[in-house]
Structure formats: structure tokens, C-alpha cells
Amino acid sequence: MNILIFGPPLAGKGTQSKKIINDFGLIHLSTGDVLRQEKTQKSELGIKASEYSSKGLLAPGDLVA
């Protein structure tokens, strides 16, 4: 089973994901977690992602694919 949860920052995606993971025994893969780690490391990807997240926007698909 694959479930995708989309939404803007602070919409509750992580909260709902935790509930689904616990209920169905699934694995959680978060692009947000990956991008936050990249921002912390000040990588090229992290810097580009920050340009979007600082404006409350989702990073475009071609950036996270």
C-alpha cells in the first residue's frame, strides 16, 4: 500500500502520517525531512529548497524528484 499526503507547510501532514504509520505498520518517507536535512547541511538542494519554504511554498517536483 502506498499513500501520498500533500499539503503546505504546517498543514498536519506529519501528524497524520504518524497515525497512518501506526495503524497500518507502514514506512514513513518524508521529502520535508530530507529537505530540512539538506538545508541544515547548506547543500545546493537545501539552498534551492529554502527559497521556496521561506515563502511558504512547496518545492517543485523537479527539485525533489
GIZILIN-V367033 format. One record per residue. N is the residue number from 1. SS is DSSP state (alpha for helix, beta for strand, coil for the rest). PHI is phi in whole degrees, -180 to 180 (none if undefined). PSI is psi in degrees with one decimal (none if undefined). Layout:
n:ss:phi:psi
N:SS:PHI:PSI
N:SS:PHI:PSI
//
This chain:
n:ss:phi:psi
1:coil:none:131.3
2:coil:-119:132.3
3:coil:-128:128.5
4:coil:-111:133.8
5:coil:-121:119.8
6:coil:-114:150.8
7:coil:167:165.1
8:coil:-72:168.0
9:coil:-54:141.5
10:coil:68:21.6
11:coil:-86:-9.6
12:coil:100:15.3
13:alpha:-60:-44.6
14:alpha:-66:-40.5
15:alpha:-62:-47.7
16:alpha:-67:-37.2
17:alpha:-60:-43.6
18:alpha:-60:-40.4
19:alpha:-66:-43.7
20:alpha:-65:-42.5
21:alpha:-59:-46.6
22:alpha:-66:-40.8
23:alpha:-71:-35.0
24:alpha:-115:-0.7
25:coil:65:40.2
26:coil:-96:172.0
27:coil:-100:138.8
28:coil:-101:123.0
29:coil:-124:115.7
30:coil:-116:118.1
31:alpha:-64:-31.3
32:alpha:-62:-43.0
33:alpha:-62:-42.7
34:alpha:-63:-46.2
35:alpha:-66:-37.7
36:alpha:-63:-40.4
37:alpha:-64:-41.8
38:alpha:-65:-38.2
39:alpha:-65:-41.1
40:alpha:-61:-38.5
41:coil:-82:-3.9
42:coil:55:38.5
43:coil:-76:169.1
44:alpha:-59:-43.1
45:alpha:-62:-44.2
46:alpha:-62:-40.1
47:alpha:-66:-43.8
48:alpha:-64:-41.6
49:alpha:-64:-36.8
50:alpha:-61:-31.9
51:alpha:-61:-32.7
52:alpha:-86:-49.0
53:alpha:-66:-30.7
54:coil:-67:-18.8
55:coil:-101:3.2
56:coil:76:21.4
57:coil:-103:155.3
58:coil:-77:142.9
59:coil:-68:137.9
60:coil:-66:154.7
61:alpha:-56:-37.9
62:alpha:-69:-18.2
63:alpha:-82:-35.8
64:alpha:-100:-5.0
65:coil:-80:none
//
